[in-house]
């Protein structure tokens, strides 16, 4: 899964996708423990896909917080220079 395809998702869709990826990883681990998984390297791919989605979610969270802080500072700067 490419991060570009994840970036196109809305916040709600991204949350849903993260849930699906976690469930998929759980199922792969379960199948590995029971000996039903043919290719154990698929767990590595699933972990990386989950990490990509979580990273994007965190970037969005920080971007919103940074945006608010920047807007506050800009408003304060304008108020102080206007006086």
C-alpha positions as CSV (number, residue, x, y, z in Angstrom):
1,X,0.0,0.0,0.0
2,X,1.4,3.4,-1.0
3,X,1.2,6.3,1.3
4,X,-0.3,8.4,-1.6
5,X,-3.4,6.2,-1.6
6,X,-3.7,6.7,2.2
7,X,-3.3,10.5,1.8
8,X,-6.4,10.6,-0.4
9,X,-8.6,9.2,2.4
10,X,-10.6,11.4,4.8
11,X,-10.0,11.2,8.5
12,X,-12.9,8.9,9.1
13,X,-11.8,6.6,6.2
14,X,-8.3,6.6,7.6
15,X,-9.5,5.6,11.0
16,X,-11.5,2.7,9.4
17,X,-8.5,1.7,7.4
18,X,-6.3,1.6,10.5
19,X,-8.8,-0.7,12.2
20,X,-8.8,-3.0,9.2
21,X,-5.0,-3.1,9.1
22,X,-4.8,-3.9,12.8
23,X,-7.3,-6.7,12.3
24,X,-5.4,-8.0,9.3
25,X,-2.1,-8.0,11.3
26,X,-3.8,-9.9,14.2
27,X,-5.2,-12.5,11.7
28,X,-1.7,-13.0,10.2
29,X,-0.1,-13.4,13.6
30,X,-2.8,-15.9,14.6
31,X,-2.4,-17.9,11.4
32,X,1.4,-17.9,12.0
33,X,0.9,-19.2,15.5
34,X,-1.4,-22.0,14.3
35,X,1.0,-22.9,11.4
36,X,-1.5,-21.8,8.6
37,X,0.5,-18.9,7.3
38,X,2.4,-19.8,4.1
39,X,4.6,-16.7,3.9
40,X,5.6,-15.2,7.2
41,X,7.1,-12.1,5.5
42,X,3.6,-10.9,4.9
43,X,3.5,-9.9,8.6
44,X,6.3,-7.5,7.9
45,X,4.4,-5.9,5.1
46,X,1.3,-5.7,7.2
47,X,3.2,-4.0,10.1
48,X,4.7,-1.4,7.7
49,X,1.3,-0.7,6.1
50,X,-0.1,-0.1,9.6
51,X,2.8,2.1,10.5
52,X,2.3,4.2,7.4
53,X,-1.3,4.8,8.2
54,X,-0.6,5.6,11.9
55,X,2.2,8.0,10.8
56,X,-0.2,9.8,8.4
57,X,-2.8,10.0,11.2
58,X,-0.2,11.5,13.6
59,X,0.9,14.0,10.9
60,X,-2.7,15.2,10.5
61,X,-3.1,15.5,14.2
62,X,0.1,17.6,14.6
63,X,-0.8,19.6,11.5
64,X,-4.1,20.7,13.1
65,X,-2.4,21.6,16.3
66,X,0.3,23.5,14.6
67,X,-2.2,25.3,12.5
68,X,-4.1,26.5,15.5
69,X,-0.9,27.6,17.3
70,X,0.2,29.5,14.2
71,X,-3.1,31.2,13.8
72,X,-3.1,32.3,17.5
73,X,0.4,33.7,17.1
74,X,-0.5,35.5,13.9
75,X,-3.5,37.1,15.6
76,X,-1.4,38.1,18.6
77,X,1.2,39.6,16.3
78,X,-1.3,41.5,14.4
79,X,-2.9,42.8,17.6
80,X,0.4,43.9,19.0
81,X,1.6,45.7,15.8
82,X,-1.8,47.4,15.3
83,X,-1.6,49.1,18.7
